[in-house]
């Protein structure tokens, strides 16, 4: 695979969490940098694992805690373990951001099942996300780079 050693570590943690979720008959949805780079087949800066939830956060939290993660006291839907964060966001919040229902694709790889967003949803997320002044201040350069990568991918 195309991932650097550091990003491979994050991907392996993602696989372990998703495998345990799959055992509970949950097929999670990935988004964020890891999800994007899995689609476009390029490597880049991956800070964390981002998962969308449509049901109770409790099962996700329980599985992550069993794997050694702990809740970030400042962000109750972020857990940290192995120097890696897992962030959970309600799927409906992303749909509100992009003003449409998400288009998700099922992937089965490395013994796990998960959904990933359609590339056009990623484009909408990163484009609309820059309307948020806090995100723009913190992530503008990274988001603009991802938008450029997405446009290049779409033009192939």
C-alpha positions in Angstrom: 0.0 0.0 0.0 1.0 3.6 -0.5 1.1 4.7 3.2 4.2 5.9 5.0 5.1 4.0 8.2 3.4 6.6 10.5 0.3 6.5 8.4 0.4 2.7 8.2 0.3 2.7 12.0 -2.8 4.8 12.0 -4.4 2.6 9.3 -3.6 -0.5 11.3 -5.3 1.0 14.4 -8.3 1.9 12.2 -8.4 -1.8 11.0 -8.3 -3.1 14.5 -11.1 -0.8 15.7 -13.3 -1.5 12.6 -12.8 -5.3 13.0 -14.2 -5.1 16.5 -17.1 -2.9 15.3 -17.8 -5.5 12.5 -17.9 -8.2 15.2 -20.8 -6.2 16.7 -22.5 -6.0 13.3 -21.5 -2.4 12.9 -20.1 -1.2 9.6 -18.7 2.3 10.3 -18.1 5.1 7.9 -14.7 6.7 7.6 -14.1 10.2 6.5 -11.3 12.8 6.9 -7.7 12.4 5.6 -7.4 8.7 6.0 -10.7 8.1 4.1 -9.7 10.5 1.4 -6.2 9.0 0.9 -7.6 5.5 0.7 -9.8 6.6 -2.3 -7.2 8.7 -4.2 -4.3 6.3 -3.5 -1.9 8.9 -2.3 -0.3 9.5 1.0 -0.4 12.7 2.9 -0.7 14.2 6.4 -3.1 12.0 8.5 -3.6 13.3 12.0 -6.3 11.0 13.3 -9.0 8.5 12.5 -12.4 10.1 11.7 -15.5 8.0 11.9 -19.1 9.0 11.3 -21.8 7.5 13.5 -25.5 7.1 12.9 -26.4 5.3 16.1 -25.3 5.2 19.7 -21.8 6.5 20.4 -21.6 4.2 23.4 -20.7 1.0 21.4 -17.9 2.9 19.6 -16.6 4.3 22.8 -16.7 0.9 24.6 -14.8 -0.8 21.8 -12.1 1.9 21.7 -11.7 1.8 25.5 -11.3 -2.0 25.4 -8.5 -1.4 22.9 -6.7 1.0 25.3 -8.1 4.3 24.2 -9.3 6.9 26.7 -11.6 9.8 26.4 -10.1 13.2 25.8 -11.5 15.2 28.7 -11.8 18.4 26.6 -13.5 16.6 23.7 -16.0 13.8 24.8 -16.2 12.3 21.3 -12.5 12.0 20.8 -10.5 9.2 22.2 -6.7 8.8 22.3 -4.5 5.8 22.5 -1.2 4.7 21.0 -0.5 8.5 20.3 -3.5 8.4 17.9 -6.9 10.1 18.1 -10.2 8.7 17.0 -12.8 11.3 16.4 -16.5 10.6 16.1 -19.0 12.9 14.5 -22.7 12.4 13.8 -23.3 11.7 10.1 -26.1 14.2 10.0 -23.7 17.0 11.0 -21.7 16.4 7.8 -24.9 16.2 5.8 -25.8 19.6 7.1 -22.4 21.0 6.3 -22.6 19.8 2.6 -26.4 20.3 2.4 -27.1 16.8 1.0 -27.3 13.2 2.0 -23.9 11.5 1.9 -23.1 9.0 -0.9 -21.3 6.1 0.8 -19.5 3.2 -0.8 -18.9 -0.2 0.9 -15.3 -1.4 1.1 -14.1 -4.9 2.2 -10.4 -5.0 2.7 -8.0 -6.5 5.1 -10.8 -8.6 6.7 -12.8 -5.5 7.5 -15.9 -3.8 6.2 -16.5 -0.1 6.2 -18.1 2.7 4.3 -16.1 5.5 2.7 -17.6 8.7 1.3 -17.8 9.4 -2.4 -15.0 11.6 -3.7 -17.6 14.4 -4.5 -18.6 14.4 -0.9 -15.0 14.9 0.2 -14.8 17.8 -2.2 -17.9 19.4 -0.7 -16.7 18.8 2.9 -13.3 20.4 2.4 -14.8 23.3 0.3 -17.6 24.0 2.7 -15.5 23.5 5.7 -13.4 26.5 4.8 -16.5 28.7 5.4 -16.0 28.0 9.1 -13.6 30.7 10.4 -12.1 28.4 13.1 -11.4 25.6 10.6 -10.1 28.1 8.0 -7.6 29.5 10.5 -6.5 26.0 11.6 -6.7 23.9 8.5 -6.9 26.2 5.4 -3.5 25.1 3.9 -4.2 21.4 4.4 -7.8 21.7 3.1 -6.7 23.6 0.0 -4.1 21.0 -0.7 -6.8 18.2 -0.3 -9.1 20.1 -2.6 -6.3 20.3 -5.2 -5.6 16.5 -4.8 -9.3 15.7 -5.3 -9.6 17.9 -8.4 -6.4 16.2 -9.9 -7.9 12.8 -9.1 -11.2 13.7 -10.8 -9.3 14.9 -13.9 -7.5 11.6 -14.4 
